[in-house]
Amino acid sequence: MTKIQQAGKTTTKDIKRTENQSLIYHPHSSDGLILDKLAQLDHPPHPKQPPTNLKRKARRVYFSKRLALELSQLDTPLREQYLRTVESCSTLIVQEGKKLISKYCNNRWCTTCNNIRTAKLINGYEPVVAKMNEPYFVTLTRVTVNRSELKDAINGRIKSLTKVIRSIRRKGIACNGIRKLECTYNIEEDKYHPHFHLIVDGYDIAQTIVKKWILETRNQNIKIDEQGQHIRPVDDDTLKELFKYTTKLVAKDRSLCLPALDHIFQCMYGKRTFQPFGNVRMIKEDIDEIQSQEYDIEPVETAIYQWRVNDWFCMMSGRCLSGYMPSDNMHRLFEKMVT
């Protein structure tokens, strides 16, 4: 049994959101975490100045837990999964020396887990792309769809792209690459846009995929903006762009539309968002439930920290680990959320 498991986990038996409320830790509550008036804890920081990457991690945890808590209040079949992010993802941290060990939820709405997933996929696929003779970044789109059409649109577009790639390979033509399924939401038009990004080896192959994608769309009598398809050479930022998310959590106007995000997560739940093809070996996008990472912090033999509102606090000394405090922009983001 790991020290994370030995330490137990913070749970909530009944979480109910009311206006202007947030997740607050009450040390004398048997549940550990309950809802109360919005507040922030301000305790002495770790003896050594916390590194910037640890503060960024705390920011991601704060955002992910707050977002998941709000999503869990919707009438959604994903409620238990959202609460898993709130209750257990990075809630406890065990420090051994300079190493921090924590448990993760592996959910797509969790920016904490997405950060780990992105690094894993980049490390796994970067050598493959580096060996390609002529890697190109391809975007394949179709028209946006209504809420009721999204699930069928995603399934249909996956089938269409699979058919396109198979038709090329059946002709004995090498077609190697990686594809990512992504879906965005336009709050002004109330439309969803499931589409693909690919990295493929060879400009001619990239062109062939685009032409066949357009032809496949026409054969299904689906409207398509042919100018919406793009081909460009791979550069240093391409892999980060490919793997950073499967949907944009925050809209261009810096708002969160919770019902739209929940609908996207429902429609994409259980689907493989990253898929290699040809001779490219698959790198699993799932991350290990328990991960450890070394930080430039004051080493200790063993310490256990628990998440309380906006930071981790040592269960023995009460000192905070990162010193993170949510900014005014972060507060405004949740004030503008659409429910």
Backbone hydrogen bonds, N-H to C=O, Kabsch-Sander energy under -0.5 kcal/mol:
donor,donor_aa,acceptor,acceptor_aa,energy
6,Q,2,T,-2.4
7,A,3,K,-2.1
8,G,5,Q,-0.9
11,T,31,D,-0.9
16,K,14,D,-0.6
21,Q,18,T,-1.2
22,S,36,D,-1.5
24,I,22,S,-0.6
24,I,34,I,-2.3
26,H,32,G,-1.8
29,S,26,H,-2.0
32,G,29,S,-0.5
33,L,11,T,-1.0
33,L,31,D,-1.6
34,I,24,I,-2.1
36,D,22,S,-1.4
38,L,20,N,-1.2
54,L,51,P,-0.7
55,K,51,P,-1.4
56,R,52,T,-2.3
57,K,53,N,-1.6
58,A,54,L,-2.1
59,R,55,K,-2.3
60,R,56,R,-2.2
61,V,57,K,-2.4
62,Y,58,A,-2.7
63,F,59,R,-2.5
64,S,60,R,-2.7
65,K,61,V,-2.6
66,R,62,Y,-2.3
67,L,63,F,-2.9
68,A,64,S,-2.8
69,L,65,K,-2.2
70,E,66,R,-2.1
71,L,67,L,-2.6
72,S,68,A,-2.0
73,Q,69,L,-0.6
73,Q,70,E,-1.0
74,L,71,L,-1.6
76,T,74,L,-1.6
79,R,76,T,-1.3
82,Y,78,L,-2.5
83,L,79,R,-2.5
84,R,80,E,-1.5
85,T,81,Q,-1.3
86,V,82,Y,-1.8
87,E,83,L,-3.0
88,S,84,R,-2.3
89,C,84,R,-0.8
89,C,85,T,-0.8
90,S,88,S,-0.7
90,S,103,K,-3.4
91,T,88,S,-0.9
93,I,305,Y,-2.5
94,V,101,I,-2.7
95,Q,93,I,-0.6
95,Q,303,A,-3.4
96,E,94,V,-0.5
96,E,99,K,-2.9
97,G,300,V,-3.7
99,K,96,E,-2.2
100,L,293,Q,-3.0
101,I,94,V,-2.8
102,S,291,Q,-2.5
103,K,92,L,-0.6
104,Y,289,E,-3.3
110,C,107,N,-1.1
111,T,109,W,-0.8
114,N,110,C,-2.4
115,N,111,T,-1.8
116,I,112,T,-1.2
117,R,113,C,-2.8
118,T,114,N,-2.9
119,A,115,N,-1.7
120,K,116,I,-2.3
121,L,117,R,-2.7
122,I,118,T,-2.6
123,N,119,A,-2.4
124,G,120,K,-1.9
125,Y,121,L,-2.8
126,E,122,I,-2.5
129,V,125,Y,-2.4
130,A,126,E,-2.4
131,K,127,P,-1.1
132,M,129,V,-1.1
136,Y,200,V,-2.7
137,F,232,R,-3.6
138,V,136,Y,-0.5
138,V,198,L,-2.9
139,T,230,H,-2.4
140,L,196,F,-2.2
143,V,223,K,-0.9
145,V,192,Y,-2.8
149,E,146,N,-1.0
150,L,146,N,-0.7
150,L,147,R,-1.1
153,A,149,E,-2.4
154,I,150,L,-2.6
155,N,151,K,-2.2
156,G,152,D,-2.8
157,R,153,A,-2.3
158,I,154,I,-2.0
159,K,155,N,-2.0
160,S,156,G,-2.1
161,L,157,R,-2.2
162,T,158,I,-2.3
163,K,159,K,-2.3
164,V,160,S,-2.2
165,I,161,L,-2.5
166,R,162,T,-2.2
167,S,163,K,-2.2
168,I,164,V,-1.4
169,R,165,I,-2.2
170,R,166,R,-2.4
171,K,167,S,-0.5
171,K,168,I,-0.8
172,G,169,R,-1.9
173,I,168,I,-1.4
177,G,277,F,-2.0
178,I,199,I,-2.0
179,R,275,Q,-2.4
180,K,197,H,-3.0
181,L,273,T,-2.5
182,E,195,H,-2.8
183,C,246,T,-2.6
184,T,193,H,-1.3
186,N,191,K,-2.9
187,I,185,Y,-0.7
190,D,186,N,-1.6
191,K,186,N,-1.4
192,Y,145,V,-3.0
193,H,184,T,-2.8
195,H,182,E,-3.1
196,F,140,L,-2.4
197,H,180,K,-2.0
198,L,138,V,-2.8
199,I,178,I,-2.3
200,V,136,Y,-2.4
201,D,176,N,-1.9
202,G,134,E,-3.4
202,G,200,V,-0.9
206,A,202,G,-2.0
207,Q,203,Y,-2.6
208,T,204,D,-2.3
209,I,205,I,-2.6
210,V,206,A,-2.1
211,K,207,Q,-2.6
212,K,208,T,-2.6
213,W,209,I,-2.4
214,I,210,V,-2.3
215,L,211,K,-2.3
216,E,212,K,-2.8
217,T,213,W,-1.9
218,R,214,I,-2.4
219,N,215,L,-2.4
220,Q,216,E,-0.9
220,Q,217,T,-0.6
221,N,218,R,-2.2
222,I,217,T,-2.2
226,E,224,I,-1.0
228,G,225,D,-2.4
229,Q,226,E,-1.0
230,H,139,T,-1.6
232,R,137,F,-2.1
234,V,135,P,-1.7
238,T,235,D,-1.3
241,E,237,D,-2.2
242,L,238,T,-2.5
243,F,239,L,-2.2
244,K,240,K,-1.3
249,L,247,T,-0.6
251,A,255,S,-2.8
254,R,251,A,-2.0
258,L,256,L,-0.9
258,L,338,V,-2.2
261,L,257,C,-2.3
262,D,258,L,-2.8
263,H,259,P,-2.0
264,I,260,A,-2.3
265,F,261,L,-2.6
266,Q,262,D,-2.3
267,C,263,H,-2.4
268,M,264,I,-1.9
269,Y,265,F,-0.7
269,Y,266,Q,-0.6
271,K,268,M,-2.0
273,T,271,K,-0.8
275,Q,179,R,-2.6
277,F,177,G,-2.6
280,V,277,F,-0.9
281,R,279,N,-0.5
284,K,282,M,-0.6
291,Q,102,S,-2.5
293,Q,100,L,-2.1
295,Y,98,K,-2.5
297,I,295,Y,-1.9
300,V,97,G,-1.3
303,A,95,Q,-1.6
305,Y,93,I,-3.2
306,Q,313,F,-2.4
307,W,91,T,-2.8
308,R,311,D,-3.1
310,N,308,R,-2.5
311,D,308,R,-0.7
313,F,306,Q,-2.6
314,C,319,R,-3.0
315,M,304,I,-2.8
318,G,314,C,-1.6
320,C,44,P,-2.6
321,L,312,W,-2.2
331,H,327,S,-1.9
332,R,328,D,-2.7
333,L,329,N,-1.9
334,F,330,M,-1.4
335,E,331,H,-1.7
336,K,332,R,-1.8
337,M,334,F,-0.6
338,V,256,L,-4.2
339,T,337,M,-0.5
